[in-house]
Amino acid sequence: MLVFIFATEVEHQNPSSMLFQNALIKTVWSSIVTLTDVNAMMWKEAKAMALRHESVRVCAETRIAAFVRKEIQESKYKEMKSAALIIQKQMRQVFARRFVASLLKKMKEDEMFQLRIKCATSLQTSWRRFFWRNRFLNHQKRKIECERQNNTKKREHLRQKRRLSLASLLYRDVIRIDTTIATVSIHLYEDVQTTMLLKVYVPSTRETFSFRLNENEVRECLERALCSEGRLSWDEMLKRDALNELTKRLMIRNVRGRPIFLFSRRNIVERGLLIKTAVLQSCGEIFLLSMFRSPYDIVFCTYQPSTRLQLRTKISIPKLSSWLNQIYAENRTTWSSSKNADASFISEPALRLLKQENQPNLIEWLVKRVVIRENPKHGKFELLFQYEAEEERVIKLVTKIQSQWRRIKSRRAAKSQTYTHWEKIYVREERMFAYRNTITDERQWEKPKLLGEDDLPEPVDEWRTEQIVDPTTGQVHVYHVNYGTGQSSWLTEKEAAVLVQRRYRSKHESDLIGKKKLDLVDVVNALKFIQGARDKYDKDPNKLANIVNYALLCHCIDLDFEKARPIYKEAMKVSPNHPLIARAYGIYLLASCQLPRATSFQTACRLFNEADLADPTQSKFHSATEIYFRWSVLADSKNPLALLNFALVHQCIYKKYEHSERLYRAALAADPTNEYVTENYRLFTEERYPGGSYVSLGPPFSVYRRSTIVEERPEWAEWVKMKDPMCPKKGFEIYFFNRFTKTTRFNEPDWKLVWDARVERSSCVSGKTTHWQEYYDPRTKTTFFYDGYSKRYTCVRPE
């Protein structure tokens, strides 16, 4: 009935919006919750659920806070622990440095006084040398500076004088009067009064003639020469054409065969009689010609009516006579056979034309040889004779030839200077040559053009010192360069040699001792351990560890074999089967050469074998090797006994015979007369042969120097058969030696492996299309052949 009522109520409230079951649940829930008991019960349950949820949340927060505090405290603890460890480490380092410093101070106290005396003496000597040398150099510098200043003053005075002379120069030209060539220069000076100085320099006699003219004399001469209607200004008088008129007043006289120049201050009035007037046409212009003859010369004057230009020239009688004789002598044969020859020259000698009765013929001949032309320099007309034009043409040709010669000479000089100032260098980065200017340090890839088809010689393979200036700081840096190989370095040859020697010694020591480097901590620890071994043995001499450490200390560090013998025997009594004691005692027996030696050697070999059975990996002996044997060599690498002990370790314990031989050779180099070293090395070399205790594939490398080549074949490549004349065992004198790997073998090498190695490193030259292939071996620099059919190699070229 209750269900039916709820169902009916549900249908009225939610007829179709939801399912029947959901609607029923909703209606029941809304109806029951309104009940007081149900409502109180639900609130109580809700509060309990809220309390449980809150308690869970609070517990989680507490747990997270505890975990965070734990992490913070743990990180603080780790930081404090690491800080404490670092502080302990630093303090140990400080104490170690102090301890080492005290040791070094004690070691150097005995030598310090003598060293100070030597240093003081050396410093005093160097200071005196520096003082007096510096004083001498300063004196030389002051002397050179004074000479330089005096020379500068003299040059400045001469330069000023020359500058004034060039500033006052108005005119300069080369003139010819009769047969004498001279250089004429005109200078203008304005001191108290304006004057002109006319200088004539004669190159043939190296004489200079000077004529000083005042303003009135210059004006009078130029106004008459230029036919000026009024007074000339200075601008007009200083023109080149006007100044050229002053040179026409120069006269020459021969005094005792030497030309003397004179300046004529009188008016230009032709001397002699007027003998001819004629009209000439030249260059499209008409000129009126007048000839004047005097006892000394013949003057030709022309007048151009259109421009009123006057031209003048003259020829002296001796010059005319010489000209006539020269022409007659040169062309006498030609004129005699020619029908159109000049009758005056054929019928009469040249000198007869100068006579008064032959004057018409002379005038006619001279008129034909007067030339009026336009000067190419300034474009004005000039009057001259044919021989003068010919001489000018010859002078031009000579000048041109001289200019060409000077050009060739200058090119040769520039080329030789290029050879001096330029050099060829090799650029290593580009693998090609470049060109460098030795003065400016300019560099270029192109060859200098002045060399033409030639080229600079190849650079010499030598080191040179150069300087470079830093553009930012201006500091000069010195470096060293080899332009033959393109290498450069900041080190000198001495510094580089010292560096190479240092590297070589370091490499040699690393090969002998090992590549591990020591620092101060290792030194302090080693010294501390050694000192601790002494102290512990003094405190407790019956403990086995103290006995063994002290025995190794006396044996390896103190190198006192006599003191180490009873300690080793005591250790062997306490523990005869311990591998460390057995190996150390065996090395001691061999190093000290205990008598009888054969028995000692057999005892040592037995101890080594027993130790190998007990400790096959040598792990128990490694610490002794590092602390005692290796440290003794590090402390004194030139001590033969320390090297001997270390060699015996590699020989008997680690079976490294090549390393042992290097240590033996170093010990012999330090002291070749040490009986312990020589005896052990002799025994080592004897036992390396077959049947010995230290058998190897071949004899030691030291045997190679005393051996001779018995046989070598091209098929063997780098292998040769050698014979040792001083072999200690008979039957093993012959062995094989590899010239490149420096290895030896008693038996023949595996030739198949040898050929395979040669083929792998060689390159195929030819024969890819045939069954014969030719190979080139770069190591031996030879060729060999391989037959693909028969699978065999040969060094003989197949036919």
Beta strands, then each sheet from edge to edge (+ up, - down):
strand 1: 169-177
strand 2: 180-190
strand 3: 194-202
strand 4: 207-214
strand 5: 250-255
strand 6: 258-263
strand 7: 273-282
strand 8: 285-293
strand 9: 297-304
strand 10: 309-316
strand 11: 370-374
strand 12: 381-385
strand 13: 422-427
strand 14: 432-437
strand 15: 443-444
strand 16: 464-469
strand 17: 476-482
strand 18: 487-489
strand 19: 708-711
strand 20: 719-723
strand 21: 734-738
strand 22: 744-745
strand 23: 763-766
strand 24: 772-777
strand 25: 782-787
strand 26: 792-794
sheet 1: 1+ 2- 3+ 4-
sheet 2: 5+ 6-
sheet 3: 7+ 8- 9+ 10-
sheet 4: 11+ 12-
sheet 5: 13+ 14- 15+
sheet 6: 16+ 17- 18+
sheet 7: 19+ 20- 21+ 22-
sheet 8: 23+ 24- 25+ 26-
end
